[in-house]
Every structure is written in C-alpha cells, then in structure tokens.
C-alpha cells in the first residue's frame, strides 16, 4: 500500500498564495502526498513580484532525480521555468517517464503583463517540453506568447490551439479567466476531438492570487487519483470555484489574496 503521490516543479512564492506553496496546498487538500522541485525563488506578496532568483539547472536536476528515483509520483505538474537550460534538464529527465501524466502550466506572463520567460527559451519549451505534455494549461496572455496570436472568439481559440497541436501537443486547455464575462469558460482542444467547454460561475472576490497554479495542481491531483483528463478538469474547476467562494471576503495582505485551498480537505488517499 502507498499514498497517492504528486510532484510539482515550479517557483516558490514566499507569500504562500501561488507557485509551489499553492500547488502543495491544493494537492494535499485533494488527498495527495505532494513532493516538489523548486525552480526559482521569488520575493512576492499580494501586491506584486519584487525579485526572482533562478535555481541552478544542476540543482533542479538533482532535486528531480531524487524524487523520481525514489517516490515516483502518480502525476506531475510543471509551473514556472524561465530559461532554456532549465527546460532542457527537466525534459531530459521527464521524457524517461512518459507513462506518468504531465500537466504543464506555462507561467510566462506576470499579472502586470511582463514576460517571465526568456525569449530564446520559448522555442525550446515548444520543441522539447510540449510534445511530452499530457495537458498544457495556458491563459490568454500565455497563449498569445506560445501561439503568437491574440484569441478573442472561439474560432480564434481553435486556431491558437491548432498551432500547438500541430507541434505534437497532446491537449490544450485554454483558460478564459482573463475575459470579462459572467461565466468563466475554459476550452479543451485535442487532435481528432471536438472542442469541449468547461463553464463555471464568476466569483466576486479580490482573492484571486494563484488561481492558475491552483487549477493546474487540482487537475494533476485528480489525474493522480485515476480520473480521466476530462473528468479531472471538471472536478478541478469545481474545486477552484469552491475555493474562491470560501476565500471571498477574507483579508490576506493588502492586495489580491489567495483562495481557500483547505475549505474541505480530504484524508490522504492510500492505493
């Protein structure tokens, strides 16, 4: 017997709302044993990001090997990776474990609109990491970087997704949370499948820090628990909506606080 296990490969957020901290909270709340590989150390809070220190690729590789050779997670999430060498070392290791679901949340653009990834790293990301990814979860600013187009309509979303599918991306979930609508609609695109929409009500709250990290981590946790991709996305969307509702009206910091990851925590799952 063992625990249901997950791994997050991402940057650290000292304020606890996003990054690895949000990932571990989410995965733990959904009944998984979460391990982690730190790719960057950020100085940030509810008001903004003030500094980023990249972790040496050799240290990232050592962390990743340590987890993969011992714990062997049931599903993996990749978040913030900002330079080409880091992408290369992560891909070199993960391509040995193609049977493990890999969810990639391309953290490439800050909330202020600044790029968080080096320009030359984008091509490496698309060439090396995307083809071994089970699901890519870009928001609208990130899909603009990856597909070099600004999607507005569903047709635009389809064209943007097709550009990624054409380079052997297995599935793309384009998150519509940056659009001003009464419902937040995300679209799943896969080869030889019609698009699937996932709708959730917009929650009125200023506590939205780390929602992208939370969603991708929840998808990872549900896939680790054995759910299909579609079902994992649906359950993750439901979890995020309830976490937003549970955190609304709470004051954490002076800006955009975090969601309530532990509104209904699960006991750790044994397999």
SVG drawing of the C-alpha trace seen along z (x, -y; Angstrom):
<svg xmlns="http://www.w3.org/2000/svg" viewBox="-23 -47 48 49">
<polyline fill="none" stroke="black" stroke-width="0.4" points="0.0,0.0 1.2,-3.5 0.0,-7.1 -1.4,-8.7 1.5,-10.9 2.1,-14.1 5.1,-16.2 5.1,-19.9 8.1,-21.5 7.7,-25.3 8.8,-28.5 8.5,-29.4 6.1,-32.1 7.0,-33.4 3.5,-34.8 2.0,-31.4 -0.7,-32.2 0.8,-30.9 3.7,-28.8 4.8,-25.7 3.1,-26.7 -0.3,-26.8 0.5,-23.6 1.3,-21.7 -1.8,-23.1 -4.0,-22.1 -2.6,-18.6 -2.7,-18.0 -6.3,-19.2 -7.3,-16.8 -5.8,-13.8 -2.4,-13.5 1.1,-13.3 2.9,-16.2 6.6,-16.4 8.3,-19.4 11.2,-20.7 12.0,-24.4 13.0,-26.1 13.0,-29.7 12.8,-31.7 10.5,-34.7 10.0,-37.7 6.3,-38.5 3.2,-39.2 -0.4,-40.1 0.7,-43.4 3.3,-42.2 6.5,-40.4 9.7,-42.2 12.6,-39.8 13.2,-36.4 16.3,-34.2 16.6,-31.3 17.8,-28.0 20.9,-26.5 19.8,-23.9 22.1,-21.3 20.3,-21.7 16.9,-21.5 18.1,-18.2 19.3,-16.8 16.0,-17.6 14.1,-16.0 16.2,-12.8 15.9,-12.5 12.1,-12.4 11.7,-10.4 14.2,-7.7 12.6,-7.2 9.0,-8.3 7.8,-8.0 4.7,-10.3 1.4,-9.3 1.1,-12.6 3.4,-15.6 2.8,-19.4 5.3,-21.8 4.9,-25.5 7.4,-28.3 10.5,-27.5 12.1,-30.6 15.3,-29.7 16.2,-27.3 18.8,-25.3 16.2,-24.5 13.7,-23.4 16.3,-21.1 17.3,-19.4 13.7,-18.9 12.7,-17.4 15.8,-15.1 14.6,-13.5 10.8,-13.6 10.9,-12.0 12.1,-8.8 8.7,-8.8 6.2,-9.3 3.7,-7.0 3.1,-9.5 0.6,-12.2 2.3,-15.6 0.4,-18.8 2.2,-22.0 1.0,-25.4 3.2,-27.8 3.8,-30.6 5.2,-33.1 3.5,-36.4 3.1,-38.3 -0.2,-39.9 1.2,-43.3 1.9,-41.9 5.7,-41.4 7.3,-38.3 8.6,-35.9 10.4,-33.6 13.5,-34.4 12.7,-34.9 15.0,-32.2 13.5,-29.7 10.1,-29.8 11.3,-27.9 13.0,-25.3 9.8,-25.0 7.7,-24.3 10.2,-21.9 11.2,-19.9 8.6,-20.0 5.3,-20.4 5.5,-17.1 5.7,-15.1 3.0,-17.0 -0.4,-15.4 -2.1,-18.7 -1.0,-22.3 -3.0,-25.0 -2.2,-28.5 -4.3,-31.5 -5.0,-34.1 -1.8,-36.1 0.2,-32.9 -1.4,-31.6 -0.5,-34.9 3.2,-34.1 3.0,-30.5 0.8,-30.7 1.7,-34.3 -1.9,-35.3 -4.5,-37.1 -7.6,-35.0 -10.9,-36.7 -13.6,-34.4 -13.9,-30.6 -12.6,-30.4 -9.5,-32.3 -9.1,-29.9 -9.3,-26.9 -6.7,-28.4 -4.3,-29.1 -4.8,-25.6 -4.3,-24.1 -0.9,-25.7 0.2,-23.9 -1.4,-20.6 0.5,-20.8 3.8,-20.6 2.6,-17.4 1.0,-18.9 -1.4,-16.2 -4.1,-18.5 -4.5,-22.3 -6.8,-23.8 -7.1,-27.5 -8.3,-29.3 -10.7,-32.1 -10.4,-33.7 -8.9,-36.9 -12.1,-37.6 -14.7,-39.8 -17.8,-37.5 -20.4,-36.4 -19.1,-32.8 -15.5,-31.7 -15.3,-29.3 -12.2,-27.2 -11.8,-25.2 -10.2,-21.8 -8.7,-21.1 -7.3,-17.7 -6.5,-16.2 -9.4,-14.4 -11.8,-15.5 -14.3,-18.4 -13.6,-21.2 -15.1,-20.8 -16.1,-23.8 -15.9,-23.9 -18.0,-26.7 -18.0,-28.0 -19.7,-31.0 -17.6,-34.1 -16.9,-34.5 -16.9,-38.1 -13.7,-38.3 -10.4,-40.1 -8.7,-37.0 -7.5,-35.6 -3.8,-35.2 -2.6,-31.8 -5.8,-30.6 -3.9,-29.3 -1.5,-27.3 -4.4,-26.0 -6.3,-24.8 -3.4,-23.0 -2.4,-21.4 -6.0,-20.2 -6.1,-18.7 -2.8,-16.9 -4.2,-15.6 -7.3,-14.3 -5.3,-12.6 -3.1,-11.1 -6.2,-9.7 -7.0,-7.9 -9.6,-10.2 -9.8,-10.7 -8.5,-14.0 -12.0,-15.5 -13.2,-14.4 -10.1,-15.7 -10.6,-19.1 -14.2,-19.3 -13.5,-18.3 -10.6,-20.8 -12.8,-23.6 -15.4,-22.7 -12.7,-22.7 -11.3,-26.1 -14.8,-27.7 -15.5,-26.5 -12.0,-27.6 -12.7,-31.1 -16.1,-31.3 -14.7,-30.1 -11.9,-32.7 -14.1,-35.6 -14.4,-38.4 -11.2,-37.3 -8.4,-39.8 -4.9,-38.4 -2.5,-41.1 -3.3,-44.5 -3.9,-43.3 -5.1,-40.1 -5.1,-37.4 -5.2,-33.7 -8.1,-31.3 -9.1,-29.0 -7.4,-25.8 -8.5,-23.9 -12.2,-24.6 -12.9,-20.9 -9.7,-18.9 -9.5,-15.2 -7.7,-12.5 -4.6,-11.3 -5.5,-8.6 -3.9,-5.2 -3.7,-2.9"/>
</svg>
